[in-house]
Amino acid sequence: MNKISLILTLFLTFFLSQSIRAQNTPGENPGQTANADRKVRICTGGVLNSKAINFPQPEYPKEAQDKNISGPVAVRVSIDEEGNVTSAEACSGPPLLGTEAEKAAIKAKFKPTKLSGRPVKVSGVLVYDFTLKEKKIIRGGIVNGKATYLPPPVYPPEARDLCLGGEVEVEIEIDFFIEKDDAGIEDFVGKVISARAVSGDELLRSPAEEAARKARFRRADDTNEQDFIISGKLVYNFDSFVKCIDGGVVNDKAISLPKPEIGHIMHPGHLQIKQEEEVRVRVVIDVVEGNVIWAKAISGHPLLRAPSEHAARQAKFRGVICISQPLKVTGVLVYKFKPGGIIETDPS
């Protein structure tokens, strides 16, 4: 029994040693065999624009130009061992520009990339920047009559009650875009891309600008507006329902006209009056009560305006009891500040 076991042990040992020697024979290592069979290797190349030896530019789609669509488009590409692009897929940027970017990317050509002396496949990104050409600006003057839609501005109740009215001019820029109408027909539509009030009362400027931004304009038949921006003005006229009378300078009509308090700002390093300073304050007066319901400094030293407005609000005028309709008086109170802290309320 012991002899039989010894013989079996020797036989198994010899068999296993031969198997191990066969597996370790050079050139037959499983790892080496797998590497030999792996003929395709992929390298990530990042942004590859600078590595192209032929880099065609994409066509700019007319629809995108008409709609003012621009910006960079990134295309993910795969490049074979010979430097040819085998696949291209837009991965970022405006969708309307992606197709043309992909078409251009497929036509790109690269110098073959080698790793350890062997050509390899490369993947990376090509970036195309679609930039609209700069548009010329055409001066259009006052363009109210050229609008196809011109909504009126909202009249702020506060401004109406304070007799604030008159004209407000808004400088605008108009660009043209292709849009479909209710019938599905495409045409140019002029939209306001910027609006800035340049005249008129402060309380009326914001509603005028807001109305201007909603305006729409028609396209001139003899002009290719997609190459131009029209610059012009919209003029709005605010007419208050409240009857207002302009009283001019109203210092002499006041029955009580307190002087501004400026002691808290009269010290070295803050304010020193070396020559006469005049501050004019626009006021709105309720003629029934004789009270100043609104005051705003319109000229004078910045540090003297706030105390002048405060004094103006405390002014008192003689009221009128019997009137048949809402009536307010607008006017100006004049304060003169002289060296030595002297303040005069006589405008003459």
C-alpha positions in Angstrom: 0.0 0.0 0.0 2.9 2.4 0.8 4.6 1.6 -2.5 1.4 2.3 -4.4 1.0 5.7 -2.7 4.6 6.6 -3.3 4.2 5.8 -7.0 1.0 8.0 -7.3 2.7 10.9 -5.5 5.7 10.8 -7.9 3.4 10.6 -10.9 1.3 13.6 -9.8 4.4 15.7 -9.0 5.9 15.1 -12.4 2.6 15.9 -14.2 2.1 19.2 -12.3 5.7 20.3 -12.9 5.3 19.8 -16.7 2.0 21.8 -16.7 3.6 24.8 -14.9 6.6 24.7 -17.2 4.2 24.8 -20.3 2.3 27.8 -18.9 5.5 29.8 -18.2 7.0 29.2 -21.7 8.0 32.6 -23.2 5.5 34.0 -25.7 2.7 32.0 -24.2 2.0 34.1 -21.1 -1.8 34.8 -21.0 -1.1 38.5 -20.2 1.3 38.8 -23.1 -1.1 37.1 -25.5 -4.0 39.4 -24.5 -1.8 42.5 -25.1 -0.7 41.1 -28.5 -4.3 40.7 -29.5 -5.3 44.2 -28.4 -4.4 46.1 -31.6 -6.6 49.2 -30.9 -5.7 51.6 -28.2 -7.7 54.9 -27.4 -6.1 58.0 -26.1 -8.0 61.1 -24.8 -6.7 64.2 -26.6 -8.6 67.1 -24.9 -9.2 70.0 -27.3 -7.7 69.1 -30.6 -8.1 72.2 -32.7 -4.3 73.1 -32.6 -3.4 69.5 -33.7 -5.4 69.6 -36.9 -3.4 69.8 -40.2 -6.7 70.6 -42.0 -9.4 72.3 -40.1 -12.4 73.4 -42.3 -14.8 76.0 -40.8 -18.5 75.2 -40.7 -21.2 77.0 -42.6 -23.2 79.5 -40.5 -26.9 78.5 -40.8 -29.0 81.3 -42.2 -31.8 80.5 -39.7 -29.3 80.9 -36.9 -28.1 84.3 -38.2 -31.6 85.5 -38.7 -32.4 84.6 -35.1 -29.1 86.1 -33.8 -28.0 82.7 -32.5 -24.2 82.5 -31.9 -21.6 81.0 -29.5 -19.1 78.1 -29.2 -20.1 74.6 -30.2 -18.0 71.6 -28.9 -17.9 68.5 -31.1 -16.7 65.1 -29.6 -14.6 63.3 -32.3 -12.9 60.0 -32.8 -9.8 59.9 -34.9 -8.3 56.7 -36.4 -4.7 55.7 -36.8 -4.4 57.5 -40.1 -5.6 60.8 -38.7 -9.1 60.7 -40.2 -12.2 61.7 -38.1 -14.4 58.6 -38.0 -17.2 60.0 -35.8 -18.4 63.5 -34.7 -21.1 64.4 -32.3 -22.0 67.9 -31.0 -21.9 67.8 -27.2 -22.5 71.5 -26.2 -23.6 74.8 -27.7 -26.8 76.0 -29.5 -28.6 73.0 -31.2 -29.2 75.0 -34.4 -25.4 75.2 -34.9 -24.6 71.7 -34.0 -25.2 70.0 -37.3 -23.0 72.3 -39.3 -20.2 71.9 -36.7 -20.4 68.1 -37.0 -20.2 68.3 -40.8 -17.0 70.4 -40.5 -15.5 68.2 -37.9 -15.9 65.1 -40.1 -13.8 66.8 -42.8 -10.9 67.6 -40.4 -7.6 65.9 -40.9 -4.9 65.2 -38.3 -1.3 63.9 -38.3 -1.3 60.3 -37.1 -0.7 60.0 -33.3 1.9 57.5 -32.2 2.5 55.8 -28.9 5.8 54.0 -28.5 6.2 54.3 -32.2 2.8 52.7 -33.1 -0.2 54.6 -34.5 -3.1 54.9 -32.1 -6.7 56.1 -32.2 -7.4 59.4 -30.4 -10.6 60.9 -29.1 -11.1 64.5 -28.1 -13.1 67.7 -28.8 -13.1 70.2 -31.6 -14.5 73.7 -30.7 -16.1 76.0 -33.3 -17.0 79.6 -32.5 -19.9 80.9 -34.4 -19.7 84.7 -34.3 -22.2 87.1 -35.9 -20.7 89.9 -37.9 -20.9 93.3 -36.2 -24.0 95.2 -37.3 -24.0 98.8 -38.4 -26.1 101.3 -36.6 -28.6 103.4 -38.5 -29.9 106.6 -36.9 -33.7 106.7 -37.2 -34.7 109.9 -35.3 -38.1 109.7 -33.7 -39.6 106.3 -34.5 -43.1 106.4 -33.0 -44.7 106.4 -36.5 -42.7 103.3 -37.5 -44.0 101.1 -34.8 -46.5 98.3 -35.5 -47.2 98.0 -31.8 -46.7 100.9 -29.3 -48.3 100.3 -25.9 -48.9 103.4 -23.8 -46.9 103.7 -20.5 -48.5 103.2 -17.2 -49.1 106.6 -15.5 -47.9 106.1 -11.9 -50.7 107.4 -9.5 -48.2 109.2 -7.4 -46.9 111.1 -10.4 -50.4 112.0 -11.5 -51.4 113.3 -8.1 -48.2 115.4 -8.0 -48.9 117.0 -11.3 -45.9 115.3 -12.9 -46.4 115.1 -16.6 -45.1 116.2 -19.9 -42.9 114.5 -22.5 -40.4 111.7 -21.8 -37.9 110.8 -24.5 -36.5 107.3 -24.5 -33.5 106.4 -26.6 -33.9 102.9 -28.0 -32.1 100.3 -30.2 -34.0 98.0 -32.5 -32.8 94.7 -33.8 -34.7 92.4 -36.2 -35.5 88.8 -35.7 -37.3 86.2 -37.7 -40.5 85.0 -36.1 -43.7 83.2 -37.2 -47.0 85.1 -37.1 -50.3 83.5 -36.2 -50.6 82.0 -39.6 -47.2 80.4 -39.4 -45.5 82.7 -41.8 -42.0 83.8 -41.0 -41.1 87.5 -41.2 -38.7 90.0 -39.7 -39.9 91.5 -36.4 -38.2 94.6 -34.9 -37.7 94.3 -31.2 -36.3 96.9 -28.8 -33.0 95.5 -27.3 -32.2 98.6 -25.2 -34.2 101.5 -23.8 -33.0 104.5 -21.7 -35.0 107.6 -20.8 -33.0 110.7 -21.4 -35.5 113.4 -20.5 -38.6 113.9 -18.3 -39.4 113.6 -14.6 -37.7 110.8 -12.7 -41.0 109.2 -11.7 -42.1 108.9 -15.3 -38.9 107.6 -16.8 -39.2 104.0 -15.6 -42.7 103.4 -17.0 -41.7 105.0 -20.3 -38.7 102.7 -20.6 -40.9 99.6 -19.7 -43.4 100.6 -22.4 -40.6 101.2 -25.0 -39.2 97.6 -24.5 -42.6 96.2 -25.5 -42.8 98.1 -28.8 -42.5 96.3 -32.1 -41.5 97.7 -35.5 -41.9 96.8 -39.1 -39.2 96.1 -41.6 -38.5 98.6 -44.4 -38.8 96.9 -47.8 -35.6 98.5 -49.1 -33.4 97.6 -46.1 -31.8 94.3 -45.1 -32.4 94.8 -41.3 -30.6 91.7 -40.2 -27.3 93.5 -41.0 -28.3 96.7 -39.1 -29.5 98.0 -35.7 -31.7 101.0 -35.8 -31.2 103.7 -33.2 -33.9 106.2 -32.5 -36.2 107.8 -29.9 -39.7 107.1 -28.7 -41.5 110.1 -27.2 -44.3 109.6 -24.6 -46.6 112.4 -23.4 -48.0 112.1 -19.9 -51.1 114.1 -19.4 -52.4 114.3 -15.8 -56.2 114.3 -15.1 -55.6 116.6 -12.2 -55.7 120.3 -13.1 -52.3 121.8 -12.3 -51.3 125.5 -12.3 -47.6 126.5 -12.7 -47.0 129.1 -10.0 -43.4 129.9 -10.8 -41.4 131.0 -7.8 -43.8 130.8 -4.9 -41.7 132.1 -1.9 -43.8 135.3 -1.7 -47.1 133.3 -1.7 -46.2 131.4 1.5 -47.7 132.4 4.8 -45.1 130.3 6.6 -41.7 129.5 5.2 -39.3 127.9 7.6 -35.6 128.1 6.9 -33.5 125.0 6.4 -31.5 123.7 9.4 -27.9 123.3 8.5 -26.1 123.5 11.8 -25.3 119.8 11.9 -23.4 120.0 8.6 -21.6 123.4 9.1 -18.2 122.4 10.5 -14.7 122.2 9.1 -14.1 119.2 6.9 -17.8 118.9 6.1 -19.3 122.1 4.7 -18.1 125.7 4.7 -20.0 128.3 2.8 -17.5 130.7 1.4 -19.8 132.3 -1.2 -23.6 132.4 -1.8 -25.1 129.0 -2.6 -28.7 128.9 -4.1 -30.9 125.8 -3.8 -34.1 125.6 -5.8 -36.8 123.1 -4.6 -39.7 122.1 -6.8 -42.9 121.8 -4.8 -46.5 120.7 -5.4 -49.1 122.5 -3.2 -52.6 121.3 -2.4 -54.6 124.5 -2.8 -57.5 123.3 -0.5 -55.3 122.8 2.5 -52.4 125.0 1.5 -49.9 122.2 2.3 -46.8 121.1 0.4 -47.4 117.5 -0.6 -44.2 117.0 -2.5 -40.8 118.6 -2.6 -37.7 117.8 -4.6 -34.5 119.8 -4.9 -33.6 120.5 -8.6 -30.4 122.5 -8.2 -27.8 123.6 -5.6 -25.0 122.1 -3.4 -25.6 118.4 -2.8 -25.2 118.8 1.0 -27.8 121.6 1.1 -30.5 119.9 -0.9 -31.9 117.5 1.8 -32.3 120.3 4.5 -33.9 122.5 1.9 -36.4 119.8 0.9 -37.2 119.2 4.6 -37.9 122.9 5.1 -40.0 123.2 1.9 -42.3 120.4 3.1 -43.1 122.5 6.2 -44.1 125.5 4.2 -47.7 126.7 4.5 -49.8 128.5 1.9 -53.3 130.1 2.1 -55.9 127.5 1.1 -58.9 127.9 -1.2 -62.2 126.4 0.1 -64.5 126.6 -2.9 -63.2 124.8 -6.0 -65.2 122.7 -8.5 -62.4 120.3 -9.5 -59.2 118.8 -8.2 -56.5 121.6 -8.4 -52.9 121.7 -7.4 -50.2 124.3 -7.8 -46.7 123.5 -8.8 -43.9 125.9 -8.2 -40.4 126.5 -6.9 -39.1 127.6 -3.5 -35.7 129.3 -3.5 -33.3 129.3 -0.6 -30.1 131.3 -0.5 -27.2 130.3 1.8 -24.6 132.9 2.5 -21.3 132.9 4.5 -21.7 133.0 8.2 -24.7 130.7 8.3 -27.2 133.3 6.9 -30.1 131.9 5.0 -32.5 134.1 2.9 -35.9 133.0 1.6 -36.4 136.1 -0.5 -35.7 135.1 -4.1 -35.1 138.7 -5.3 
